[in-house]
Amino acid sequence: MRNAAIIVAAGLGRRAGDGAQPKQLRPLGDKPVFQWSIEAFRAHSRISEIVLVVPSGMQNMFSNWNLPEIRIVEGGETRSESVLNGLNTLRANPPNTVLIHDAARPGLDQATISELIAALQHADAAAPALPVADALKRWKHNRASTLDRQDLYRVQTPQAFQFEAIHTALSAKTGLVDDLAAIEAQNGTVKLIEGREALGKITFPEDHVRMERLLMPPLAAPRFGTGFDVHSLEPGDHVTLCGVAIPHTQQLVGHSDADVAWHALTDAILGAAALGDIGDHFPPSDPQWKGVDSAVFLKHAVEIARAAGWALSSCDLTIICEAPKIKPHRDAMRASTAQITGLPVTAIGLKATTTEGLGFTGRGEGIAAQASAVLSALPPQNEE
Ligand code: MG
């Protein structure tokens, strides 16, 4: 048994687009709409070949994507002609069955493909369909009348066919509302399987938004963390803050380079990811961290947060001291923080304040720093 798939992307479908880009090329999540269907068919073990029917003269727009082993065919004037073009390319070595699918229905799942192939064992054609839930009215000559919706169904795609049956039927009659109609016209047997909301078609812009909500798992809410650190001062010639050596008459005391600002930021990131604190990862008792560049700590925090599914998206720092003056070094400190964290400089806030001469910072005995960090959820990894 060989089963082929034809994906019809030949309609220009600009109603749901931004005016210039056809709806089947618009991005939905990490890929264009049509590619969702390609991946669904490709993932199914019983689909052996895929034909993509594209608008005539628009093959170039589709060649931007990597589509190995996909046959790209030009569409015709009507949907039926486009499908027929797809069928004709399969004609030389015809499959037993063919599933014909709208590219504008990105929510195709594996079970639907399996059920359709199974249904063809006892029918010329099969399609997913949903009962009509709303009341149906006919409105004519200013009068409403009620239709019985009991036996009415909304038919979706893929529509599945015995290859010879659909090729013969469509060759005889084109210009139909869907491919199933060609089989009906020949009195062929049709089986309906249960349709799915995710198989809905993107026609209007709001359909695109709805489909995105259905197909893209919602991302977790951002996480927020805070950090605080203090290091004492002793006589010296510079302090290191955010990796920048700032000339001063004192230096910061600590096991590492005592970069109080990056220590606070490291804790803010670890805090937002709920991954402990800087002391858990770099115990001061461990001699390997003696005199180490605090960039190592900061980088590690960003990396383990990422491994846990969180990307640093912004941070804000406050340095609390009487001296040295921070402002002249602010841009250099933001730039070095950007370099280590991978953040754009514009996502890094950096401020300095004094404590009006009060307390240990006011007396010049130490420098304090506080930091906040926001982590955004990374999209889940594709496990295919
Ligand atoms: Mg510290």
Boltz pocket constraint, residues with backbone or C-beta under 6 A from the ligand:
constraints:
  - pocket:
      binder: B
      contacts: [[A, 229], [A, 230], [A, 231], [A, 254], [A, 258], [A, 259], [A, 260], [A, 263]]
      max_distance: 6.0
